[in-house]
Amino acid sequence: MLVDPFRLSPLPALLVLVVALGWAPVARAEATAPSVQERNKAIAMRVFDQNFNQGRFEVAGEIYAPEFKNHGLHRDADLTEDQQAVHDEERAFPDLHMTVDLLLAEGDLVTAVWTFRGTHTHGGYGGLPATGTSIAMRGITVWRIVDGKIRDEWSSFNELGAYAQVLAHVKGALFAALLTLVALIIALERAAVWAVRTLLRRGASTRSR
C-alpha cells in the first residue's frame, strides 16, 4: 500500500506553494532586468543620439567618467579636449548626423561601427574654410564602461577619405583659381617685358640726341 505524504499532512504542499509564489516575482524580475551589456549599449547610444545628433553637450558629465581618456595613436585626450573636438565638428557641420551600423557588447567593452554624415558649411574642420562639401565617413569606436560611465575610448576612422571628398568637391574651384594665377603671372611677365623695352627705347633715344 502506497502512502501519500500530502494526505497525511498539508504542510509539505503548503511549503511548496509558498516557495513557488515567492520565487515567481524574483524569476520575473531577473527575466526583465537588463544585463550589464544592454545597459552599456544604452550608454553608448546616448553618445550618438544626444551628444552628437542633438548637440546636448551638457550630458557629457552623465555619460563620461571624470578620468575619461580617448586613446589616440600617438597621445591621449582628456574629456575637455574630446568634447572640444565634438564642438568643432558640430560647428563645421551644422547638419551632422551619426548613425550606428553595428553595436556589440562584451564584458565592460562596447564596440560601435558608425557612419558620419554632414555638410561642411562652416570653417574649422582641419583648418579648412567652409567648402559646402557633403561628407560621409565610416569609423569604429571601442568604449570601456565602468560603473555606468565611459572611462576609455579607442576610435579609428577614414579622415583622409573625408579630405579627399572635400578636394573632389572643390577641385573645379581650385582649377579655376590655378588658371587665374597662371594668367596673372603671364600678364605680370608681359607687363615687365613691356616696361623694360620702353626704358631701353627711351635710353637709346636719349643717347642718339
Residue pairs with C-beta under 8 A, 6 or more apart in sequence:
5 12
6 12
6 13
34 42
36 108
37 105
37 106
37 107
37 110
38 105
39 148
40 105
40 108
40 110
40 143
40 145
41 103
41 105
41 110
43 63
43 110
43 145
43 148
43 149
43 150
44 103
44 105
44 110
44 112
44 143
44 145
44 150
45 100
45 103
46 59
46 62
46 63
47 63
47 150
48 98
48 99
48 100
48 112
48 114
50 56
50 59
50 63
51 57
51 59
51 60
51 63
51 86
52 86
52 90
52 96
52 97
52 98
53 96
53 97
53 98
55 90
57 83
57 86
57 87
60 79
60 83
62 149
63 149
63 150
64 79
64 82
64 149
64 150
64 151
65 146
65 147
65 149
65 150
65 151
66 79
67 151
68 78
68 79
68 82
68 149
68 150
68 151
68 152
68 153
69 76
69 77
69 78
69 151
69 152
69 153
70 76
70 77
70 78
70 81
70 82
70 153
70 154
70 155
71 152
71 153
71 154
77 85
82 153
88 124
88 125
89 96
89 118
89 125
90 96
91 122
91 124
92 118
92 120
92 121
92 122
92 123
92 124
92 125
92 130
93 118
93 119
93 120
93 121
93 122
93 125
93 135
94 118
94 119
94 121
94 122
95 118
95 119
95 121
96 116
96 117
96 118
97 116
97 117
97 118
98 114
98 115
98 116
98 117
99 114
99 115
99 117
100 112
100 113
100 114
101 113
101 114
101 115
101 138
102 111
102 112
102 113
103 110
103 111
103 112
103 113
104 110
104 111
105 111
108 144
108 145
108 146
109 142
109 143
109 144
109 145
110 142
110 143
110 145
111 140
111 141
111 142
111 143
112 140
112 141
112 142
112 143
113 138
113 139
113 140
114 138
114 139
114 140
114 141
115 136
115 137
115 138
115 139
116 135
116 136
116 137
116 138
116 139
116 157
117 134
117 135
117 136
117 137
118 134
118 135
119 132
119 133
119 134
119 135
120 128
120 130
120 131
120 132
120 133
120 134
120 135
120 166
121 130
121 132
122 130
123 129
123 130
126 159
126 163
128 166
131 166
131 169
131 170
132 169
133 165
133 166
133 169
133 170
134 165
134 169
135 162
135 165
135 166
136 165
137 157
137 158
137 159
137 161
137 162
138 157
138 158
139 155
139 156
139 157
139 158
140 155
140 156
140 157
141 153
141 154
141 155
142 153
142 154
142 155
143 150
143 152
143 153
144 150
144 151
144 152
144 153
145 151
167 174
